[in-house]
Amino acid sequence: MASHANSTGSNSTLDDLFGGPPSDAQAQAGIQLRAFVLNIAVSLALFAFEVIGFFLLKSAAIGRRIYQPKTYLVQDRLRVEEVPANPFTWLRRIFSLRDDELMLKCGLDGYFFIRLLRAMIIIFVPLMAFIVTVLLPINHNDGKGNRLHNNTNHEMVRWNVTGLDTLSWQNIDPARTNRYWAHLVCALIVIAWALFRMYREKVNFIAVRQRFLTSPEHRLKASARTVLITNIPSEYRSKEALKALYDVFVDNDDRSRLHVWVNRDYKSLRALVAQRRSLRHNLEKQELSILRSVNKKYRKTIDASKPKQTTENISRDSMAPNEDNDADDVLEKRRIAIAFERDCQEEEQLWHKYVKPSTASKISLVKVKDGTWKPTSVFRFWISGEKRKVSKIAWLRTEVARLTIEIEELLLKLDDETLFKKQNSAFVQFDRQMAAHMACSLVSHNLAGRMSPRFLEVAPHEIIWPNMGVTSLGRFVRTCIALILFAALLLLWGIPTTILSSLSQIGSLSYSVSWLSWLREWPSWIIGLISGPLVSILLALLIQLVVPALARKLAVLVGAPTRSKREVITQNFYFTFLFIELVILTAVSAGIVRIIPQIIDNPINIPTILATNIPTSANYFFNYLIVQSLGFSGSILFQYLRLLYITTIWPWFTQTPREEAWLQTTIPHQMWGNVYSLSTNFAAIGLIFSVISPLMLIFVSATFCLFWVAYRHNYYYVQRNKVDTHGLLFNNAISQLFAGIYVMEIALIGLFFLVRDSLDNVACKSQGIIMIVVLILTAAFHYTMEQHLRPLYEFLPVTVEDQAVDAERRFFLSEENRGSTPGADSDIDEDIELSDLGPAGNLDGATSSRPQMKNSSATADHARKTLSKLKKDTAARVADIQSHLPEPIDKSRRREVADQLAAAIAGYPDELTDLTPEEREAQLKAAFQDPVTREPPPIVWIPQDPAGISWDAIEQAKKYGRNLQYSNAGAYLTAQNKCEITQPAPDTRPDWLLDWVL
């Protein structure tokens, strides 16, 4: 990518601006060996720097957070051992990781991505060993080189095949065209071996996916037995109607075995919650600003060596409201208004002893017609009414409390059809996994498009709730708009690349463009920095960050119902972009605006276009793969962007305890659509050039080998899987490899028909015809394979059900023998469901006594009360863990603080068996209800300080009653005015770790 930015020439014409400047892939034909070796040397130096930096920093305090967070920041069952200090021991550990370890620690998508890299190594390394050995001597010996020869006009001319081109297709002497039979044989071997391995990988994928989905641990998840149904007609938008329709899939048509959640449009409630979160964030920043000002003054005037003891973790807290408190909302609003007026006085607040009142921010308010005060500014000059300037903290406190009352009122009316209309989608949970698959695979409605599409394996934390109400017409319109926008992205990609290419030529432009003459006075090192590394970094950011982000937005626009489905759509968009822009258009040295008219005018000319341009563009891809294999694989380990962000960029911003907790507790997760597409694109390049320029196989093989090592470390020690498609991205990636095979075959067809002998006659017509036949056979194989294998990975076959039930029975028996049974009945005639789990692993009763689903308001209210109780229990455990932590927190104790944070995280329940039966039932009954309906009341989290200002703020907040809560638990303000935290935020949902097990 860096080469691409430096190589593109500048052109100011409008055509080049939109079509993109011609790529330098052709200009690099005949690249000199010296430049090639220099590129390798620079990339090796960068790789060495990144690897050495990784080994030097991985055991440091900051390195532990960046390079091995899964050794302490995850729940116990997901923790791994520390990274070995010895590089050779580390490498041996990376190679010895077992498949089951990878599946457990990084999920099925992580395992399959490593499997994809392994599959590419198996494809390319044997091909490299064979084809390089066979074709390099054939291409090089007695080739064209730089020799003189007689052309068709009997004139002596000199061939100009130099550098690495002497090892490729175009170096074959016209007098020795029979050598092209070797290229045909090698092409057939490449195609046959690639197709064979692709088929084997798909078959293995299906076996592993089915084994995973039918494992006892997965079958117990609520998502394994739940189907998302969309486009539901109005007559079926009720629990009773859907149960009556789908009871055919349960034993004896027992509707009590079905659970149904009909989705509602909670957009207005979601907006209020988002507004309250934003106001809470601003309030925490304002409180922290005051605390920092006081802390700075206090530590100058008071002996800092004897700070106020702050061992209390949650004892100073605005107490959570009593769940049975039914105080009248009118009285509560009046209480808030009185508290607001008292806060505006500010005299009674402790911080006035240390800093001036002007230290606190002010806000201008205007009284509107309904008597409420709204913020105003110079940009809203048309608003008239009584105005006043008050403390911003007072106003923010009032607004948070007011919104809490409004939200609580709405939470009691979740079933009000006038406020929250029913949407055309619902979740239906069956008693068995096979019943869910049968219901999803069969046609549900007699009218086309109704109650379709349906989705399996929908995890609650992956649901994109705003897309739950998309209609079939809306989805069609959205898809059309997304495709138009994607086409526009392809067409307009020439704009940023033209700008970057101009930057890469800024030195020469300063002399050729008169109005840029002032740049000649700049030092040469600045010009070099802009035209070299800066351009490369900007282009890399565009391709690896901006483009996938836009593709992800398009996936949501299409109407993806879940984040896993969003990643699959993103993968399709992103790979298409990479393949068209970075492979095809780069190879043919033309922008998409130029190439489309040529194809439309003469579609038969496609092989000729590819055959004319692809061989001479190989050298560009040599540089591209060198940078990727060495520079990018090293950066995967070194993670310089994350290192720079945490150590340099983040400290410049105001970090509230909540922001610091987010930074310290958030483990990076992989955006799967990005990495799968990039790796598949590398493989496609290798396939296209495998015969045309065999040297490419060496670089592709090296790229995948280094990626395999780097990503195994990252997925085992660093990254956590938040979104899991259960391997569907892997299946897509294997199918996308056909794009590389087709382009290779079409290019070889054109190349064979373009070969001329010394008499200027077509010399390889037979090879061209054979390749046409191979192209047809490849397409037939592709179609047949996809048609036969698709049902096997979309749905579970009935034949695996008996094996799955037997495995489930053995699992429960083994758990009982250990005395820790998960509590499901081993009798397959019973409804095996997590909501049946009882204390200490015993069953809590028969199916007939199971509590039935209530309405949305009751279910959400029960879930909120249960979460409130669970939060208190969790807070007590966290306080127990941290009771011995004294202040101050300094750098020498940073590791102890990190361990305290890890222990606090471990105090949160991460398995359903950690909950009581009542808590478990509430969790499962509300699992597929919009989480905004059980949003906990916010807590303003401020750090403890030696001056005691945070305790005073907590006392001041009590004036607002139960609608405004403050806490300084587990947060500390250091002598450097930095926030240190030893626990997640106090209002963190206590079930946040349970999302992965539902």
Secondary structure, 3 states (H helix, E strand, C coil): CHHHHHHCCCCCCHHHHHHCCCCCCCCCCCCCHHHHHHHHHHHHHHHHHHHHHHHHHCCCHHHHHHHCHHHCCCCHHHCCCCCCCCHHHHHHHHHHCCHHHHHHHHHHHHHHHHHHHHHHHHHHHHHHHHHHHHHHHHHHCCCCCCCEEECCCCCEEECCCCHHHHHCHHHCCHHHHHHHHHHHHHHHHHHHHHHHHHHHHHHHHHHHHHHHHCCHHHHCCHHHHEEEECCCCHHHCCHHHHHHHHHHHCHHHCHHHCEEEEEECCHHHHHHHHHHHHHHHHHHHHHHHHHHHHHHHHHHHCCCCCCCCCCCCCCCECCCCCCCCCCCHHHHHHHHHHHHHHHHHCCCCHHHHCCCHHHCCEEEEEECCCCCEEECCHHHCCCCCCEEEEEHHHHHHHHHHHHHHHHHHHHCCCCCCCCCCEEEEEEEECCCHHHHHHHHHCCCCCCCCCCCCEECCCCHHHECHHHCCCCHHHHHHHHHHHHHHHHHHHHHCHHHHHHHHHHHCHHHHHHHCHHHHHHHHCCHHHHHHHHHHHHHHHHHHHHHHHHHHHHHHHHHHHCCCEHHHHHHHHHHHHHHHHHHHHHHHHHCCCCHHHHHHHHHHCHHHHHHHHHHHCHHHHHHHHHHHHHHHHHHHHHHHHCHHHHHHHHHHHHHCCCCHHHHHHHHHCCCCCCHHHHHHHHHHHHHHHHHHCCCCCCHHHHHHHHHHHHHHHHHHHHHHHCCCCCCCCCHHHHHHHHHHHHHHHHHHHHHHHHHHHCECCCCCECCHHHHHHHHHHHHHHHHHHHHHHHHHHHHHHCCCHHHHHHHHHHHHHHHHHHHHCCCCCCCCCCCCCCCCHHHECHHHCECCCHHHCCCCCCHHHHHHHHHHHHHHHHHHHHHHHHHHHCCCCCCCCHHHHHHHHHHHHHHHHCCCCCHHHCCHHHHHHHHHCCCCCHHHHCCCCEEECCECCCCHHHHHHHHHHHHHHHCEEECCCEEECCCCCEEECCCCCCCCCCHHHHHHC
